[in-house]
Amino acid sequence: MDDPILTIEEREAVNAGRWFSSLSPSLRHDILRCAYVKRLKDGDLIAARGDSPEEWMACARGAVRVSSTSLSGKQITFTYVEPGIWFGDVAILDGDSRTHDVYAHGETTILCVAKADFQKILAAHVEFYDAMLRLQARRIRQLFGLVEDLNTLPLRARLAKQLLHLARSYGVPSLNHGEEIRIGLHLAQEELAQLLGASRQRVNQELKAMEREEALRIEPGGLVIRNQQALMTISAAD
């Protein structure tokens, strides 16, 4: 059963989001006033490609996997939405169907705003139009950056950049190993490979090479970043 109230940690995650925190207090209040909570288990479908857009959403806890399936049946993962990030607005803004499949990754909480309420907030807050334009512009910049990396950087550099991003978004400082950071988002190597458009075998080879260089440590429960500076140096290589 859905819990209608966000926990303190979940509310803090939403409020701390870079884009959401830039909005005026009155706009944030109206968005949260209309929003309702959904709690999901790992693998639960949130929205399917081709669906009519009914909700605008934010991740409050866990992660949201955005993916697609090719005609041959191969699953392609585009990104993982972290706590504090809003998504699903493109289809609401242009009135077309959902472009991707969206699943919960791990125990996940999402905050939802119904399409009708989204439209009411737009009508009541001129600021909201500007804010949505900024949000779309940021995504376009990120998309261009990903395309550029895919066409100009070797897999090793792209993997290092992805690991640094995951450490920033899901990093948990180690209590016993100084500056080490554990990536709290549990990704199988196959899932990590999908993010990079590479095979699991190649990603495994690069991870083992980075482990030998003491940039990271591979553990049964996931990856631990041992040396962020080393990863930054690898990510800058072309």
C-alpha positions as protocol buffer text, in pm:
chain_id: "A"
residue {
  index: 1
  type: MET
  ca { x: 0 y: 0 z: 0 }
}
residue {
  index: 2
  type: ASP
  ca { x: 128 y: 347 z: -83 }
}
residue {
  index: 3
  type: ASP
  ca { x: 230 y: 562 z: 213 }
}
residue {
  index: 4
  type: PRO
  ca { x: 87 y: 911 z: 149 }
}
residue {
  index: 5
  type: ILE
  ca { x: 368 y: 1086 z: 336 }
}
residue {
  index: 6
  type: LEU
  ca { x: 735 y: 1120 z: 246 }
}
residue {
  index: 7
  type: THR
  ca { x: 986 y: 1036 z: 515 }
}
residue {
  index: 8
  type: ILE
  ca { x: 1212 y: 1318 z: 635 }
}
residue {
  index: 9
  type: GLU
  ca { x: 1500 y: 1175 z: 430 }
}
residue {
  index: 10
  type: GLU
  ca { x: 1286 y: 1147 z: 118 }
}
residue {
  index: 11
  type: ARG
  ca { x: 1156 y: 1503 z: 150 }
}
residue {
  index: 12
  type: GLU
  ca { x: 1510 y: 1630 z: 202 }
}
residue {
  index: 13
  type: ALA
  ca { x: 1623 y: 1447 z: -114 }
}
residue {
  index: 14
  type: VAL
  ca { x: 1349 y: 1611 z: -321 }
}
residue {
  index: 15
  type: ASN
  ca { x: 1406 y: 1957 z: -174 }
}
residue {
  index: 16
  type: ALA
  ca { x: 1783 y: 1930 z: -227 }
}
residue {
  index: 17
  type: GLY
  ca { x: 1750 y: 1860 z: -598 }
}
residue {
  index: 18
  type: ARG
  ca { x: 1950 y: 2121 z: -793 }
}
residue {
  index: 19
  type: TRP
  ca { x: 1659 y: 2218 z: -1019 }
}
residue {
  index: 20
  type: PHE
  ca { x: 1378 y: 2195 z: -762 }
}
residue {
  index: 21
  type: SER
  ca { x: 1571 y: 2395 z: -503 }
}
residue {
  index: 22
  type: SER
  ca { x: 1605 y: 2682 z: -755 }
}
residue {
  index: 23
  type: LEU
  ca { x: 1226 y: 2733 z: -767 }
}
residue {
  index: 24
  type: SER
  ca { x: 1046 y: 2995 z: -560 }
}
residue {
  index: 25
  type: PRO
  ca { x: 899 y: 2878 z: -226 }
}
residue {
  index: 26
  type: SER
  ca { x: 543 y: 2931 z: -352 }
}
residue {
  index: 27
  type: LEU
  ca { x: 599 y: 2718 z: -662 }
}
residue {
  index: 28
  type: ARG
  ca { x: 766 y: 2440 z: -463 }
}
residue {
  index: 29
  type: HIS
  ca { x: 475 y: 2452 z: -218 }
}
residue {
  index: 30
  type: ASP
  ca { x: 212 y: 2415 z: -492 }
}
residue {
  index: 31
  type: ILE
  ca { x: 399 y: 2125 z: -653 }
}
residue {
  index: 32
  type: LEU
  ca { x: 434 y: 1938 z: -325 }
}
residue {
  index: 33
  type: ARG
  ca { x: 75 y: 2017 z: -225 }
}
residue {
  index: 34
  type: CYS
  ca { x: -53 y: 1838 z: -537 }
}
residue {
  index: 35
  type: ALA
  ca { x: 192 y: 1549 z: -521 }
}
residue {
  index: 36
  type: TYR
  ca { x: 125 y: 1197 z: -396 }
}
residue {
  index: 37
  type: VAL
  ca { x: 363 y: 918 z: -302 }
}
residue {
  index: 38
  type: LYS
  ca { x: 418 y: 574 z: -454 }
}
residue {
  index: 39
  type: ARG
  ca { x: 642 y: 312 z: -299 }
}
residue {
  index: 40
  type: LEU
  ca { x: 779 y: 47 z: -534 }
}
residue {
  index: 41
  type: LYS
  ca { x: 970 y: -278 z: -519 }
}
residue {
  index: 42
  type: ASP
  ca { x: 1271 y: -365 z: -731 }
}
residue {
  index: 43
  type: GLY
  ca { x: 1169 y: -422 z: -1092 }
}
residue {
  index: 44
  type: ASP
  ca { x: 821 y: -269 z: -1064 }
}
residue {
  index: 45
  type: LEU
  ca { x: 710 y: -100 z: -1387 }
}
residue {
  index: 46
  type: ILE
  ca { x: 646 y: 272 z: -1340 }
}
residue {
  index: 47
  type: ALA
  ca { x: 561 y: 361 z: -1701 }
}
residue {
  index: 48
  type: ALA
  ca { x: 584 y: 180 z: -2033 }
}
residue {
  index: 49
  type: ARG
  ca { x: 691 y: 306 z: -2373 }
}
residue {
  index: 50
  type: GLY
  ca { x: 381 y: 409 z: -2568 }
}
residue {
  index: 51
  type: ASP
  ca { x: 175 y: 484 z: -2257 }
}
residue {
  index: 52
  type: SER
  ca { x: -28 y: 801 z: -2241 }
}
residue {
  index: 53
  type: PRO
  ca { x: 142 y: 1046 z: -2000 }
}
residue {
  index: 54
  type: GLU
  ca { x: -64 y: 1077 z: -1683 }
}
residue {
  index: 55
  type: GLU
  ca { x: 195 y: 1179 z: -1423 }
}
residue {
  index: 56
  type: TRP
  ca { x: 502 y: 1395 z: -1375 }
}
residue {
  index: 57
  type: MET
  ca { x: 738 y: 1229 z: -1128 }
}
residue {
  index: 58
  type: ALA
  ca { x: 1042 y: 1271 z: -906 }
}
residue {
  index: 59
  type: CYS
  ca { x: 1263 y: 1008 z: -749 }
}
residue {
  index: 60
  type: ALA
  ca { x: 1267 y: 1049 z: -370 }
}
residue {
  index: 61
  type: ARG
  ca { x: 1449 y: 729 z: -272 }
}
residue {
  index: 62
  type: GLY
  ca { x: 1628 y: 448 z: -453 }
}
residue {
  index: 63
  type: ALA
  ca { x: 1666 y: 480 z: -829 }
}
residue {
  index: 64
  type: VAL
  ca { x: 1461 y: 474 z: -1149 }
}
residue {
  index: 65
  type: ARG
  ca { x: 1593 y: 286 z: -1451 }
}
residue {
  index: 66
  type: VAL
  ca { x: 1507 y: 435 z: -1791 }
}
residue {
  index: 67
  type: SER
  ca { x: 1538 y: 177 z: -2066 }
}
residue {
  index: 68
  type: SER
  ca { x: 1418 y: 47 z: -2399 }
}
residue {
  index: 69
  type: THR
  ca { x: 1403 y: -288 z: -2576 }
}
residue {
  index: 70
  type: SER
  ca { x: 1532 y: -332 z: -2932 }
}
residue {
  index: 71
  type: LEU
  ca { x: 1348 y: -527 z: -3202 }
}
residue {
  index: 72
  type: SER
  ca { x: 1583 y: -818 z: -3135 }
}
residue {
  index: 73
  type: GLY
  ca { x: 1480 y: -821 z: -2770 }
}
residue {
  index: 74
  type: LYS
  ca { x: 1799 y: -664 z: -2631 }
}
residue {
  index: 75
  type: GLN
  ca { x: 1743 y: -433 z: -2338 }
}
residue {
  index: 76
  type: ILE
  ca { x: 1920 y: -97 z: -2347 }
}
residue {
  index: 77
  type: THR
  ca { x: 1954 y: 114 z: -2031 }
}
residue {
  index: 78
  type: PHE
  ca { x: 1991 y: 487 z: -2090 }
}
residue {
  index: 79
  type: THR
  ca { x: 2022 y: 622 z: -1738 }
}
residue {
  index: 80
  type: TYR
  ca { x: 1937 y: 580 z: -1371 }
}
residue {
  index: 81
  type: VAL
  ca { x: 1737 y: 865 z: -1220 }
}
residue {
  index: 82
  type: GLU
  ca { x: 1867 y: 952 z: -875 }
}
residue {
  index: 83
  type: PRO
  ca { x: 1683 y: 1101 z: -575 }
}
residue {
  index: 84
  type: GLY
  ca { x: 1598 y: 1467 z: -629 }
}
residue {
  index: 85
  type: ILE
  ca { x: 1557 y: 1438 z: -1006 }
}
residue {
  index: 86
  type: TRP
  ca { x: 1222 y: 1499 z: -1180 }
}
residue {
  index: 87
  type: PHE
  ca { x: 1128 y: 1305 z: -1494 }
}
residue {
  index: 88
  type: GLY
  ca { x: 839 y: 1225 z: -1727 }
}
residue {
  index: 89
  type: ASP
  ca { x: 768 y: 1584 z: -1823 }
}
residue {
  index: 90
  type: VAL
  ca { x: 860 y: 1558 z: -2193 }
}
residue {
  index: 91
  type: ALA
  ca { x: 553 y: 1352 z: -2282 }
}
residue {
  index: 92
  type: ILE
  ca { x: 327 y: 1575 z: -2072 }
}
residue {
  index: 93
  type: LEU
  ca { x: 462 y: 1889 z: -2238 }
}
residue {
  index: 94
  type: ASP
  ca { x: 427 y: 1769 z: -2598 }
}
residue {
  index: 95
  type: GLY
  ca { x: 119 y: 1550 z: -2542 }
}
residue {
  index: 96
  type: ASP
  ca { x: 278 y: 1248 z: -2710 }
}
residue {
  index: 97
  type: SER
  ca { x: 325 y: 899 z: -2565 }
}
residue {
  index: 98
  type: ARG
  ca { x: 600 y: 788 z: -2330 }
}
residue {
  index: 99
  type: THR
  ca { x: 930 y: 734 z: -2510 }
}
residue {
  index: 100
  type: HIS
  ca { x: 1087 y: 475 z: -2277 }
}
residue {
  index: 101
  type: ASP
  ca { x: 1017 y: 206 z: -2022 }
}
residue {
  index: 102
  type: VAL
  ca { x: 1073 y: 315 z: -1662 }
}
residue {
  index: 103
  type: TYR
  ca { x: 1133 y: 70 z: -1376 }
}
residue {
  index: 104
  type: ALA
  ca { x: 1213 y: 90 z: -1006 }
}
residue {
  index: 105
  type: HIS
  ca { x: 1569 y: -18 z: -929 }
}
residue {
  index: 106
  type: GLY
  ca { x: 1575 y: -145 z: -573 }
}
residue {
  index: 107
  type: GLU
  ca { x: 1327 y: -27 z: -311 }
}
residue {
  index: 108
  type: THR
  ca { x: 1216 y: 305 z: -460 }
}
residue {
  index: 109
  type: THR
  ca { x: 990 y: 594 z: -366 }
}
residue {
  index: 110
  type: ILE
  ca { x: 856 y: 833 z: -628 }
}
residue {
  index: 111
  type: LEU
  ca { x: 660 y: 1154 z: -592 }
}
residue {
  index: 112
  type: CYS
  ca { x: 387 y: 1201 z: -855 }
}
residue {
  index: 113
  type: VAL
  ca { x: 192 y: 1500 z: -986 }
}
residue {
  index: 114
  type: ALA
  ca { x: -112 y: 1422 z: -1202 }
}
residue {
  index: 115
  type: LYS
  ca { x: -117 y: 1569 z: -1553 }
}
residue {
  index: 116
  type: ALA
  ca { x: -419 y: 1789 z: -1474 }
}
residue {
  index: 117
  type: ASP
  ca { x: -245 y: 1933 z: -1167 }
}
residue {
  index: 118
  type: PHE
  ca { x: 73 y: 1989 z: -1369 }
}
residue {
  index: 119
  type: GLN
  ca { x: -128 y: 2198 z: -1615 }
}
residue {
  index: 120
  type: LYS
  ca { x: -293 y: 2394 z: -1331 }
}
residue {
  index: 121
  type: ILE
  ca { x: 47 y: 2476 z: -1182 }
}
residue {
  index: 122
  type: LEU
  ca { x: 168 y: 2596 z: -1523 }
}
residue {
  index: 123
  type: ALA
  ca { x: -133 y: 2826 z: -1549 }
}
residue {
  index: 124
  type: ALA
  ca { x: -84 y: 2963 z: -1197 }
}
residue {
  index: 125
  type: HIS
  ca { x: 294 y: 3021 z: -1210 }
}
residue {
  index: 126
  type: VAL
  ca { x: 454 y: 3198 z: -1506 }
}
residue {
  index: 127
  type: GLU
  ca { x: 787 y: 3108 z: -1342 }
}
residue {
  index: 128
  type: PHE
  ca { x: 713 y: 2741 z: -1407 }
}
residue {
  index: 129
  type: TYR
  ca { x: 749 y: 2787 z: -1785 }
}
residue {
  index: 130
  type: ASP
  ca { x: 1097 y: 2934 z: -1743 }
}
residue {
  index: 131
  type: ALA
  ca { x: 1191 y: 2660 z: -1499 }
}
residue {
  index: 132
  type: MET
  ca { x: 1081 y: 2385 z: -1739 }
}
residue {
  index: 133
  type: LEU
  ca { x: 1280 y: 2547 z: -2021 }
}
residue {
  index: 134
  type: ARG
  ca { x: 1590 y: 2546 z: -1800 }
}
residue {
  index: 135
  type: LEU
  ca { x: 1529 y: 2182 z: -1713 }
}
residue {
  index: 136
  type: GLN
  ca { x: 1500 y: 2080 z: -2081 }
}
residue {
  index: 137
  type: ALA
  ca { x: 1807 y: 2288 z: -2176 }
}
residue {
  index: 138
  type: ARG
  ca { x: 2012 y: 2112 z: -1908 }
}
residue {
  index: 139
  type: ARG
  ca { x: 1904 y: 1773 z: -2039 }
}
residue {
  index: 140
  type: ILE
  ca { x: 1997 y: 1870 z: -2395 }
}
residue {
  index: 141
  type: ARG
  ca { x: 2343 y: 1975 z: -2277 }
}
residue {
  index: 142
  type: GLN
  ca { x: 2384 y: 1644 z: -2095 }
}
residue {
  index: 143
  type: LEU
  ca { x: 2269 y: 1453 z: -2404 }
}
residue {
  index: 144
  type: PHE
  ca { x: 2518 y: 1633 z: -2628 }
}
residue {
  index: 145
  type: GLY
  ca { x: 2791 y: 1556 z: -2375 }
}
residue {
  index: 146
  type: LEU
  ca { x: 2703 y: 1186 z: -2376 }
}
residue {
  index: 147
  type: VAL
  ca { x: 2699 y: 1172 z: -2757 }
}
residue {
  index: 148
  type: GLU
  ca { x: 3034 y: 1349 z: -2771 }
}
residue {
  index: 149
  type: ASP
  ca { x: 3187 y: 1109 z: -2518 }
}
residue {
  index: 150
  type: LEU
  ca { x: 3051 y: 808 z: -2705 }
}
residue {
  index: 151
  type: ASN
  ca { x: 3213 y: 926 z: -3028 }
}
residue {
  index: 152
  type: THR
  ca { x: 3542 y: 1061 z: -2893 }
}
residue {
  index: 153
  type: LEU
  ca { x: 3640 y: 872 z: -2577 }
}
residue {
  index: 154
  type: PRO
  ca { x: 3756 y: 511 z: -2539 }
}
residue {
  index: 155
  type: LEU
  ca { x: 3552 y: 278 z: -2319 }
}
residue {
  index: 156
  type: ARG
  ca { x: 3807 y: 307 z: -2036 }
}
residue {
  index: 157
  type: ALA
  ca { x: 3758 y: 685 z: -2011 }
}
residue {
  index: 158
  type: ARG
  ca { x: 3378 y: 662 z: -2040 }
}
residue {
  index: 159
  type: LEU
  ca { x: 3368 y: 397 z: -1768 }
}
residue {
  index: 160
  type: ALA
  ca { x: 3576 y: 616 z: -1536 }
}
residue {
  index: 161
  type: LYS
  ca { x: 3340 y: 912 z: -1595 }
}
residue {
  index: 162
  type: GLN
  ca { x: 3038 y: 693 z: -1525 }
}
residue {
  index: 163
  type: LEU
  ca { x: 3190 y: 563 z: -1202 }
}
residue {
  index: 164
  type: LEU
  ca { x: 3267 y: 918 z: -1086 }
}
residue {
  index: 165
  type: HIS
  ca { x: 2906 y: 1019 z: -1161 }
}
residue {
  index: 166
  type: LEU
  ca { x: 2772 y: 720 z: -967 }
}
residue {
  index: 167
  type: ALA
  ca { x: 3002 y: 804 z: -677 }
}
residue {
  index: 168
  type: ARG
  ca { x: 2870 y: 1162 z: -667 }
}
residue {
  index: 169
  type: SER
  ca { x: 2507 y: 1051 z: -689 }
}
residue {
  index: 170
  type: TYR
  ca { x: 2515 y: 736 z: -475 }
}
residue {
  index: 171
  type: GLY
  ca { x: 2846 y: 749 z: -291 }
}
residue {
  index: 172
  type: VAL
  ca { x: 2861 y: 632 z: 69 }
}
residue {
  index: 173
  type: PRO
  ca { x: 3181 y: 733 z: 255 }
}
residue {
  index: 174
  type: SER
  ca { x: 3371 y: 443 z: 409 }
}
residue {
  index: 175
  type: LEU
  ca { x: 3399 y: 453 z: 787 }
}
residue {
  index: 176
  type: ASN
  ca { x: 3708 y: 232 z: 798 }
}
residue {
  index: 177
  type: HIS
  ca { x: 3907 y: 315 z: 486 }
}
residue {
  index: 178
  type: GLY
  ca { x: 3978 y: 687 z: 481 }
}
residue {
  index: 179
  type: GLU
  ca { x: 3867 y: 850 z: 157 }
}
residue {
  index: 180
  type: GLU
  ca { x: 3719 y: 539 z: -2 }
}
residue {
  index: 181
  type: ILE
  ca { x: 3363 y: 571 z: -135 }
}
residue {
  index: 182
  type: ARG
  ca { x: 3125 y: 283 z: -188 }
}
residue {
  index: 183
  type: ILE
  ca { x: 2878 y: 318 z: -475 }
}
residue {
  index: 184
  type: GLY
  ca { x: 2544 y: 262 z: -305 }
}
residue {
  index: 185
  type: LEU
  ca { x: 2357 y: 190 z: -628 }
}
residue {
  index: 186
  type: HIS
  ca { x: 2385 y: -185 z: -681 }
}
residue {
  index: 187
  type: LEU
  ca { x: 2452 y: -249 z: -1050 }
}
residue {
  index: 188
  type: ALA
  ca { x: 2546 y: -580 z: -1203 }
}
residue {
  index: 189
  type: GLN
  ca { x: 2831 y: -553 z: -1454 }
}
residue {
  index: 190
  type: GLU
  ca { x: 2580 y: -626 z: -1730 }
}
residue {
  index: 191
  type: GLU
  ca { x: 2373 y: -325 z: -1618 }
}
residue {
  index: 192
  type: LEU
  ca { x: 2683 y: -106 z: -1607 }
}
residue {
  index: 193
  type: ALA
  ca { x: 2777 y: -228 z: -1955 }
}
residue {
  index: 194
  type: GLN
  ca { x: 2432 y: -133 z: -2087 }
}
residue {
  index: 195
  type: LEU
  ca { x: 2484 y: 224 z: -1965 }
}
residue {
  index: 196
  type: LEU
  ca { x: 2805 y: 243 z: -2169 }
}
residue {
  index: 197
  type: GLY
  ca { x: 2685 y: 63 z: -2480 }
}
residue {
  index: 198
  type: ALA
  ca { x: 2954 y: -202 z: -2435 }
}
residue {
  index: 199
  type: SER
  ca { x: 2975 y: -575 z: -2364 }
}
residue {
  index: 200
  type: ARG
  ca { x: 2992 y: -707 z: -2010 }
}
residue {
  index: 201
  type: GLN
  ca { x: 3323 y: -877 z: -2090 }
}
residue {
  index: 202
  type: ARG
  ca { x: 3492 y: -553 z: -2198 }
}
residue {
  index: 203
  type: VAL
  ca { x: 3361 y: -364 z: -1896 }
}
residue {
  index: 204
  type: ASN
  ca { x: 3484 y: -645 z: -1669 }
}
residue {
  index: 205
  type: GLN
  ca { x: 3831 y: -624 z: -1826 }
}
residue {
  index: 206
  type: GLU
  ca { x: 3847 y: -247 z: -1770 }
}
residue {
  index: 207
  type: LEU
  ca { x: 3724 y: -276 z: -1411 }
}
residue {
  index: 208
  type: LYS
  ca { x: 3989 y: -537 z: -1333 }
}
residue {
  index: 209
  type: ALA
  ca { x: 4257 y: -314 z: -1487 }
}
residue {
  index: 210
  type: MET
  ca { x: 4142 y: -22 z: -1269 }
}
residue {
  index: 211
  type: GLU
  ca { x: 4147 y: -254 z: -968 }
}
residue {
  index: 212
  type: ARG
  ca { x: 4508 y: -350 z: -1041 }
}
residue {
  index: 213
  type: GLU
  ca { x: 4589 y: 22 z: -1059 }
}
residue {
  index: 214
  type: GLU
  ca { x: 4424 y: 63 z: -715 }
}
residue {
  index: 215
  type: ALA
  ca { x: 4169 y: 312 z: -848 }
}
residue {
  index: 216
  type: LEU
  ca { x: 3883 y: 93 z: -724 }
}
residue {
  index: 217
  type: ARG
  ca { x: 3799 y: -235 z: -556 }
}
residue {
  index: 218
  type: ILE
  ca { x: 3553 y: -493 z: -685 }
}
residue {
  index: 219
  type: GLU
  ca { x: 3351 y: -656 z: -408 }
}
residue {
  index: 220
  type: PRO
  ca { x: 3058 y: -903 z: -415 }
}
residue {
  index: 221
  type: GLY
  ca { x: 2828 y: -621 z: -299 }
}
residue {
  index: 222
  type: GLY
  ca { x: 2942 y: -369 z: -559 }
}
residue {
  index: 223
  type: LEU
  ca { x: 3223 y: -125 z: -635 }
}
residue {
  index: 224
  type: VAL
  ca { x: 3435 y: 83 z: -399 }
}
residue {
  index: 225
  type: ILE
  ca { x: 3618 y: 390 z: -531 }
}
residue {
  index: 226
  type: ARG
  ca { x: 3965 y: 397 z: -374 }
}
residue {
  index: 227
  type: ASN
  ca { x: 4121 y: 685 z: -566 }
}
residue {
  index: 228
  type: GLN
  ca { x: 3895 y: 947 z: -726 }
}
residue {
  index: 229
  type: GLN
  ca { x: 4190 y: 1141 z: -865 }
}
residue {
  index: 230
  type: ALA
  ca { x: 4307 y: 833 z: -1053 }
}
residue {
  index: 231
  type: LEU
  ca { x: 3961 y: 795 z: -1208 }
}
residue {
  index: 232
  type: MET
  ca { x: 3958 y: 1162 z: -1304 }
}
residue {
  index: 233
  type: THR
  ca { x: 4293 y: 1117 z: -1480 }
}
residue {
  index: 234
  type: ILE
  ca { x: 4159 y: 813 z: -1667 }
}
residue {
  index: 235
  type: SER
  ca { x: 3838 y: 996 z: -1764 }
}
residue {
  index: 236
  type: ALA
  ca { x: 4040 y: 1281 z: -1918 }
}
residue {
  index: 237
  type: ALA
  ca { x: 4232 y: 1048 z: -2149 }
}
residue {
  index: 238
  type: ASP
  ca { x: 4144 y: 1048 z: -2519 }
}
